[in-house]
Every structure is written in C-alpha cells, then in structure tokens.
C-alpha cells in the first residue's frame, strides 16, 4: 500500500521490524525517528505505521503461536524478512478490523516479491490465507492446566517472566499487570511549579483548544494526561518550559525525595539522564536549593542540559561522571541523593515492548550487581541525617526489595516512611516501612519501585 507521496507504509514497518530483529535500537526510538523523517505523511498513514509496528512488537509471542498452527516451517526457522512479513500479516488479520484480510495477504505477497523472495510468495500467501479462514477457531493453551503458557501466549510475555510474577504476586495481580502492559499508555506531562495560577489556567485552556484534552492525574494536581500526543514539541507552552513530559511514577520519586525536607540545599542525582527527576527537583528547589545531575556520557549529559535550558532552570548543574567510580570530592556533601539506577525495565514494557524480548534471567543478575556498585558510592555522598532515595522502573524483587535489604544491612542508613511523599491511593504497610512497588494495572502509573533511606547521624 503506497501513500499519495509514493511511500510504502508496510515497507517502512517491515524495515523497522528487520532492524529490531538485528538487535538495533529500541522500538520506540526507531519508530519516533521514522515518523519524524516522514512527518509529511497523512495522519492516518502515520497512525497505521505506529499501530502495526507497536502491535507486532507487543503481540509477537502470540503471533508466533498462531503462525505455528498454520505454517509447516517453524517461525524461528523462517528467513527474517519472511518471519516479519508473516507477523505483520497475522497482526492485521487478527487485530486490525479496519484492514480487509485480503489486503493484509496481498500486500504481504507484494512485499515478498519486491524484496526478491519470489519463490516464497506462495508460502506467505498460503499461511496468511489459512489464518484468515481459521481465525475464529484457533486453539489456545488451556488456562487451568497450562497457566504459565496461557498467560505467556495470550499476553505475549516470556514464560520465565510470567513464572516470576506468578510466584511473587499470584495469578490475579499478574493477569492485571499483563493486561495493563498491552493497553495504550497515556502521555503524562508535569506542569512547572513556577508558573502562576493565571498562567496555568491559560496553558490548560490552550491545550484544550488545540485538541490535547489535558486531564488532571488522580495522584498529583500538577500532572496531566493528554488525549493527543502527536507533536508534543509543538504544543502550547512547551517551548516556554511550562511543562515537561514525565510519567507520574517518576514524579513520585522526587516527591518522596523532598517530602518534609524544606531545608534541602543540595540534591545530587547520580544517574540522571534524560533528566526528568533532576529537573523536577530543580523546579521544586528553585530559589532555595541547587541540583547536580550526573550521567556517564556527553550525549546523555546533553539531553539533560537541553531539557534544563528549555525549562529555564539556572539552579541545575550537569556533569559527566561514571556512577560506578567513587568521587571523594562529594563525600557527605548532599542533603539528598537520587539513585534512579539502571535496571531491567520490566515496569515500562507498556512503553517499550521489546524490553521483554531483550532481558534474560542472566541479565537480571548482572544489573543487580551493577546497582550495588553504584549504591555503595551513592551512600558516601549523603550527609549525616541526609536522605538517599533508590528507585528503578522494574518489577523484580531481586532489583528492588532484595537490594533494599542488602543496602540497609551494609550501610549506616535506616528506611524512612514514604507516606509523606505518596498519594493516599499508593500508601500501605510497605510504604510506611519505606518501600513502594507501583504496579501497572494496580496503580495509575508505570511499574516503579521507590525506597527511602536516611543516613544515621
């Protein structure tokens, strides 16, 4: 299918899926780059590209299960291009009611032929037409006898992750999480807390008039979800630094870090890129305290600086520093240290679906070891009586609760209640004890973990 400009939209999707097969950059970044490059396309064409690319990524395990029922050649034995074509066609047939099955089949055959796979176009056509005929009588795993396989196939989640979550959270909560991770995630913005009430009212009116339809988030009165998310940078107020794009889970980290600490003069963020939490903290501390945001590379530091400049934050300093390397010059200098550390990212699969295919049980162990190295250095930077907030965007006890227990047993810190920094809907016995695990489908936020420590005097 070609657009008026002669662009083959399915060809673009195929090229992106092939790039992801080769282990390139994350799908959300690849998709953004392609949509930016072809910004001149009609909105419907861009929506089609986005839906098909994200859909194939999100449903890959389920699609392969279906293909396995109709293809004599196992999916993993197919040529990468044919495998991607079959997944694209199957997704359109199973999940895109506005696309005729015949169009999904025919366009896949045309792509196979145009990409020099003439000899396999009959195979592609046969498999997809068989799915079209048999889609209403598909055989799925038995929920009662094969719970792990059922959840894995129906929600396209690797079995080992399903097994881990079932052990930690049980079937009911696990299924709610799996459902939520397949639902569209809203874009959330954080209004600058330095704009006046009149400016806020004018901004919200302007966003409503341009079709963004902001709705206040139930957790924070300065957080809003947007109904329209295309062209964020062109929305009213963006270039003036009146708002930043940030999930509410990330905002809650800063809320917990600064709750009840009006005397905070210096906050250090040891792994800050792209800078959401550091910028939020600088916004909160503007006129009373300063923030230093660190990250490992010049590229990441540049992202933070770019966002800080747009937000007009002169109290935020950016520095390139490897968090695994101790910095003696910062010993006991910070009132608050933010340690939002590299993690497996299982809590944000809803935004980055290819995470679930990249992460492995072995990689969880590796990242946990890295976290401990960074935490050992971060502990050194906290003043006596100061606060360290540890956070991750994952749902994995080895990276969260177990790391918290390890840190508390090896360093002169005690856990402190998070309840002053959390909305009532997120409070429980665990948050009173100093830890919070946000779960998609259970909370109105991404999957996130927060722990708060105070250094002993």
Order of alpha helices (4+ residues) and beta strands (2+ residues): alpha-alpha-alpha-alpha-alpha-alpha-alpha-alpha-alpha-beta-alpha-beta-beta-beta-alpha-beta-alpha-beta-alpha-beta-beta-alpha-alpha-beta-alpha-beta-alpha-beta-beta
